[in-house]
């Protein structure tokens, strides 16, 4: 469906949020999509991990720290060519 939309509608940017996959699989799938989009001049945003808060009907967020993005994981996404990252920043 996404490929059909890209080929037939005037997009110049798209968000790739497949953070529900395990981190390694998310990276591989995101890289494939980014390559496809960039060949068509489309910029991409990706979400390597989960953003703190209820997401995808997840109400208990107390034990989601393993789903958050580390600095190394953010660099992995930058290295595959993502234009923008959706990250949680802890301070």
C-alpha positions as CSV (number, residue, x, y, z in Angstrom):
1,X,0.0,0.0,0.0
2,X,2.8,2.4,0.9
3,X,4.6,1.7,-2.4
4,X,1.4,2.3,-4.3
5,X,0.9,5.6,-2.6
6,X,4.6,6.6,-3.2
7,X,4.3,5.8,-6.9
8,X,0.9,7.6,-7.4
9,X,0.7,10.5,-4.9
10,X,2.9,13.6,-4.5
11,X,4.8,12.8,-1.2
12,X,8.1,14.5,-0.4
13,X,8.5,13.0,3.1
14,X,7.3,9.9,5.0
15,X,7.5,8.5,8.5
16,X,8.7,5.0,9.0
17,X,7.4,3.8,12.4
18,X,7.9,0.1,12.7
19,X,9.2,0.2,16.2
20,X,6.9,-2.6,17.1
21,X,9.5,-4.9,15.5
22,X,12.6,-6.0,17.5
23,X,15.3,-3.4,17.2
24,X,17.5,-5.3,14.8
25,X,14.6,-6.1,12.5
26,X,13.3,-2.6,12.7
27,X,16.7,-1.3,11.5
28,X,16.8,-3.8,8.6
29,X,13.3,-3.0,7.4
30,X,13.8,0.7,7.9
31,X,16.9,0.6,5.8
32,X,15.1,-1.1,3.0
33,X,12.3,1.5,3.0
34,X,14.8,4.4,3.2
35,X,16.6,3.2,0.2
36,X,13.3,2.9,-1.7
37,X,12.2,6.3,-0.7
38,X,15.5,8.1,-1.3
39,X,15.6,6.8,-4.9
40,X,12.4,8.7,-5.4
41,X,13.6,11.9,-3.7
42,X,11.5,11.3,-0.5
43,X,13.0,12.2,2.9
44,X,12.3,9.9,5.8
45,X,11.7,10.0,9.6
46,X,12.2,6.9,11.6
47,X,11.5,5.7,15.1
48,X,14.1,3.4,16.4
49,X,12.5,2.8,19.8
50,X,9.3,3.5,21.7
51,X,8.5,7.0,22.8
52,X,7.6,7.1,26.5
53,X,3.8,7.0,27.1
54,X,0.9,4.9,26.1
55,X,1.5,3.7,22.6
56,X,-0.2,1.0,20.6
57,X,-2.6,0.5,23.4
58,X,0.2,-0.1,25.9
59,X,-1.0,1.3,29.2
60,X,1.7,0.0,31.5
61,X,4.9,1.9,30.5
62,X,6.9,1.1,33.7
63,X,8.9,-1.7,32.1
64,X,9.5,-0.3,28.6
65,X,13.1,1.0,29.2
66,X,14.4,-1.8,27.0
67,X,12.4,-0.4,24.1
68,X,13.9,3.1,24.4
69,X,16.7,4.2,22.0
70,X,20.3,4.3,23.0
71,X,22.9,6.7,21.5
72,X,24.4,3.7,19.7
73,X,21.1,2.7,18.2
74,X,20.4,6.3,17.1
75,X,23.8,6.2,15.3
76,X,22.8,3.0,13.5
77,X,19.8,4.7,12.1
78,X,21.8,7.8,11.1
79,X,24.3,5.5,9.3
80,X,21.5,3.9,7.2
81,X,20.5,7.3,5.9
82,X,17.4,8.4,7.9
83,X,16.8,12.1,7.6
84,X,15.0,12.6,10.9
85,X,14.8,10.6,14.1
86,X,11.8,10.4,16.5
87,X,13.5,9.9,19.9
88,X,12.9,10.3,23.6
89,X,15.5,12.5,25.2
90,X,16.0,11.9,28.9
91,X,17.5,14.5,31.1
